[in-house]
Amino acid sequence: MVNTIIAKTNGKDKVIDFRDCLNLANKDDYAMMHGIGGKEHARTSVIKLTICDYTAGKGELSKTVSANISPATCEKLFEVCKRNIGTLVVDDNVAPLVEQRSHNKKQNKIADMQFEVLQHVLKLTKAIYKAANQKQMPGVEVIANSLISMLSQAKDHVLAQEEDPPRPAAFEIPCHCDINYVQDRVHASKAGADGYAPVQRLTIAHHTYRQDGKQSMYPWMVKVVNGNAFVKVSDIGATTFDPKTLRDTTEAFIMISDDDMFRCMNSVLHYIDAWEKLACIPLIKEGLKKRQAEYEAYKQSQQEGV
């Protein structure tokens, strides 16, 4: 039997794989390349992800769930993967950083000056209070000179040039990017007489840090809930389901490392690109040929009408 798995990765007693479920658009929709579903279009083009959970055992004890994601969603996830690679290196002497350090240095000197002035004023005030109690109150000139001397010492001390500590040429910032993608899908065409239809609830999240504050070794979490729920149809024809009616559910999740998720998404996107080149180019040629024929027929009818 033909294997449609593009990429897969294993966890503890679990495995997730990504499968080819891409579908060409109809010839009349050649510019779409991918099917978008609905009565007037080709079947929706997707990548199917499947999680098998063997935690409770194999065979009938195992659980298998699946969900479909669009090629665009794969691209989005891959962008998050790429933004979690390596570290960002920043030149320590770029203008904004130099200006900020200069500003901070001035602010620190102002703060130091204010603190020293406060200390000297308190010291002088205590001395005056003590002298007044001992009936040895100095004159105004003595007080003023003492204050001038103290403040001059504070100014000279604060403004004294201190050599800046040596700095590295650049510093590194770890690259982190998180995402929380949630998707609900309803297979309304498979609804039963009771109005219930199969549904998929998919969550794909990347959390750099765990709840305890430590960096996670497996920051990706993929969770799928398969079940049945009552279908609701809006006035414009959009289909949703009532979460309160969700029943007969099967749920599984898997934790994935950054390296494994990058490898899987990289393989999926390479496959989509190869598929589009192989399958969509002939479709586009046929579509353009049909479009030109329709244009020629229209032009001929206009001429005949004249």
C-alpha positions in Angstrom: 0.0 0.0 0.0 1.3 3.5 -0.9 2.7 5.4 2.1 1.6 9.1 2.2 3.7 10.1 5.2 5.9 13.1 4.5 7.6 13.3 8.0 7.1 12.0 11.5 8.7 12.2 14.9 8.4 10.1 18.1 7.7 11.0 21.7 7.5 8.7 24.7 5.0 6.1 23.6 3.6 8.5 21.1 4.2 9.4 17.4 3.0 12.2 15.1 3.2 12.2 11.4 2.3 14.6 8.6 0.6 13.1 5.5 0.0 14.2 1.9 -3.7 15.0 1.4 -3.2 17.7 -1.2 -5.7 18.1 -4.0 -5.6 20.0 -7.2 -8.1 22.7 -8.0 -10.5 22.3 -10.8 -9.4 23.4 -14.3 -11.8 26.4 -14.0 -10.1 27.4 -10.7 -6.6 26.8 -12.1 -5.2 30.0 -10.4 -6.0 28.6 -7.0 -3.8 25.6 -7.6 -5.2 23.9 -4.4 -8.7 22.7 -3.9 -10.7 24.8 -1.5 -13.8 22.6 -1.0 -17.5 23.3 -1.4 -19.9 22.2 -4.0 -18.4 24.3 -6.8 -14.8 23.6 -6.2 -12.4 20.7 -5.8 -11.9 18.8 -2.5 -10.0 20.9 0.1 -6.2 20.5 -0.2 -4.7 19.8 3.2 -1.8 18.2 5.1 -3.2 15.6 7.6 -1.4 15.3 11.0 -2.0 12.0 12.9 -1.1 11.3 16.5 -0.9 7.7 17.8 -0.8 7.3 21.5 0.5 3.9 22.9 0.6 5.0 26.5 -2.0 2.5 27.6 -0.7 -0.2 25.2 -0.9 -1.2 21.6 -3.7 -2.5 19.5 -7.1 -1.8 20.9 -5.6 0.0 23.8 -3.9 2.7 21.6 -5.5 5.9 20.5 -5.3 7.5 17.1 -6.6 11.0 16.2 -6.1 13.2 13.3 -6.7 16.8 12.0 -6.2 18.6 8.8 -4.1 21.8 8.4 -3.7 24.0 5.3 -0.5 24.5 3.5 -0.6 28.2 4.7 -0.7 27.0 8.3 2.3 24.8 7.7 4.1 27.9 6.4 3.1 29.8 9.5 4.4 27.1 11.9 7.6 26.9 10.0 8.1 30.7 10.5 7.9 30.1 14.2 10.4 27.2 13.9 12.9 29.5 12.1 12.5 32.2 14.8 13.6 29.8 17.5 17.0 29.0 16.0 20.2 30.2 17.5 20.9 33.6 19.1 20.6 37.2 18.0 24.0 39.0 18.1 23.8 42.7 18.7 26.8 45.1 18.2 27.4 46.8 21.6 28.3 50.1 19.9 25.2 50.7 17.8 24.0 54.3 18.2 20.8 53.7 20.3 22.7 51.6 22.8 25.6 54.2 23.1 23.0 57.0 23.5 21.1 55.0 26.1 24.2 54.3 28.1 25.2 58.0 28.0 21.7 59.0 29.2 21.8 56.4 32.0 25.2 57.7 33.1 23.9 61.2 33.4 20.8 60.1 35.3 23.0 58.1 37.7 25.2 61.1 38.4 22.1 63.2 39.1 20.8 60.6 41.4 24.2 60.3 43.2 24.3 64.1 43.5 20.9 64.3 45.0 21.7 61.5 47.5 25.0 63.2 48.6 23.3 66.6 49.0 20.7 64.9 51.2 23.4 63.3 53.3 25.3 66.6 53.8 22.2 68.6 54.5 21.1 66.0 57.1 24.6 66.1 58.6 24.7 69.9 58.8 21.2 70.0 60.2 22.0 67.6 63.0 25.2 69.6 63.8 23.1 72.9 64.0 20.5 71.2 66.2 23.2 69.8 68.6 24.9 73.2 68.8 21.6 75.0 69.5 20.9 72.6 72.4 24.4 73.3 73.8 23.9 77.1 73.4 26.8 77.2 71.0 24.8 78.2 67.9 27.3 79.2 65.1 26.7 82.3 63.0 25.0 82.4 59.6 28.4 82.8 57.9 29.8 79.7 59.5 26.7 77.7 58.6 26.8 78.9 55.0 30.5 78.2 54.6 30.1 74.7 56.0 27.2 74.1 53.6 29.2 75.4 50.6 32.2 73.3 51.5 30.0 70.1 51.9 28.2 70.7 48.6 31.4 71.4 46.8 32.9 68.2 48.0 29.7 66.3 46.9 29.9 67.9 43.5 33.6 67.1 43.0 33.1 63.6 44.1 30.1 62.9 41.8 31.6 64.7 38.7 34.9 62.9 39.1 35.5 61.0 35.9 35.5 57.3 36.4 36.6 55.0 33.7 33.9 52.9 32.1 34.4 49.1 32.7 35.5 47.2 29.6 32.6 46.0 27.5 32.4 43.2 24.9 32.2 44.0 21.2 28.7 42.5 21.1 26.2 40.6 23.2 23.8 37.7 22.4 20.1 37.5 22.9 18.4 34.0 22.7 15.9 33.8 19.8 12.4 32.8 21.1 9.0 33.0 19.5 5.8 31.5 20.9 2.5 30.7 19.2 -0.9 29.4 20.2 -2.8 28.1 17.2 -6.4 26.8 17.7 -8.5 25.4 15.0 -12.0 23.8 14.9 -13.3 21.9 11.8 -16.7 20.5 11.2 -17.5 17.8 8.6 -21.0 19.1 8.0 -21.5 16.9 4.9 -21.3 13.8 7.1 -24.0 15.0 9.6 -26.4 12.4 10.7 -30.2 12.6 11.0 -29.8 13.9 14.5 -27.7 16.9 13.3 -24.5 15.6 14.8 -21.3 15.5 12.6 -17.6 14.6 13.1 -15.5 17.5 14.4 -11.8 18.1 15.0 -10.4 20.4 17.6 -6.7 21.1 17.1 -4.3 23.1 19.3 -0.7 23.7 18.3 1.3 25.7 20.8 4.9 26.7 21.4 5.8 27.7 24.9 9.5 28.5 25.4 9.3 28.4 29.2 7.5 25.9 31.4 5.2 26.9 34.3 8.1 26.5 36.7 10.1 29.2 34.8 12.6 26.8 33.3 13.2 26.6 29.5 11.4 23.7 28.0 13.3 20.9 26.1 10.1 20.1 24.3 8.3 23.4 23.8 5.9 22.3 21.0 2.6 20.8 22.0 0.1 19.3 19.4 -3.2 18.2 20.7 -6.2 16.8 18.8 -9.7 16.0 19.9 -11.9 14.0 17.6 -15.6 13.6 18.3 -19.1 14.4 17.2 -21.1 17.6 17.9 -24.3 19.3 16.9 -23.8 21.4 13.8 -24.9 25.0 13.6 -25.4 26.8 10.3 -25.4 30.6 10.2 -27.5 32.8 7.9 -24.6 33.1 5.5 -24.0 29.4 5.4 -21.0 29.1 7.8 -20.9 25.9 9.8 -19.8 25.7 13.4 -20.6 23.4 16.3 -21.8 23.8 19.8 -18.9 22.8 22.2 -21.4 21.8 24.9 -22.7 19.0 22.6 -19.3 17.5 22.0 -19.5 13.7 22.6 -17.8 10.4 21.8 -14.4 12.1 22.0 -11.0 10.7 21.5 -8.1 12.9 22.6 -4.3 12.7 22.3 -1.3 15.1 22.5 2.4 15.0 22.0 5.3 17.2 23.0 7.9 18.0 20.4 11.4 19.5 20.4 12.3 22.6 18.3 14.7 20.5 16.2 12.1 17.8 15.4 9.3 20.3 14.6 11.7 22.3 12.3 12.6 19.0 10.5 9.0 18.0 10.0 7.8 21.5 8.8 10.8 21.8 6.6 10.0 18.4 4.9 6.3 19.3 4.6 7.0 22.6 2.8 9.6 21.1 0.5 7.1 18.4 -0.4 4.3 21.0 -1.0 6.7 23.0 -3.3 7.6 19.9 -5.3 3.9 18.9 -5.5 3.0 22.3 -6.8 5.7 22.2 -9.5 4.8 18.7 -10.6 1.0 18.8 -10.4 0.0 22.5 -10.6 2.1 23.5 -13.6 0.1 21.2 -16.0 -3.1 22.4 -14.3 -2.1 26.1 -14.9 -1.3 25.3 -18.6 -4.7 23.7 -19.1 -6.5 26.4 -17.3 -4.7 29.2 -19.3 -5.4 27.3 -22.5 -9.1 27.0 -21.7 -9.2 30.7 -20.7 -7.7 31.7 -24.0 -10.1 29.5 -25.9 -13.0 31.1 -24.1 -11.6 34.6 -24.9 -11.3 33.7 -28.6 -14.8 32.4 -28.7 -16.1 35.6 -27.0 -14.2 37.7 -29.5 -15.6 35.7 -32.4 -19.1 36.1 -31.1 -18.7 39.8 -30.8 -17.4 40.1 -34.4 -20.3 38.0 -35.7 -22.7 40.2 -33.8 -21.3 43.3 -35.5 
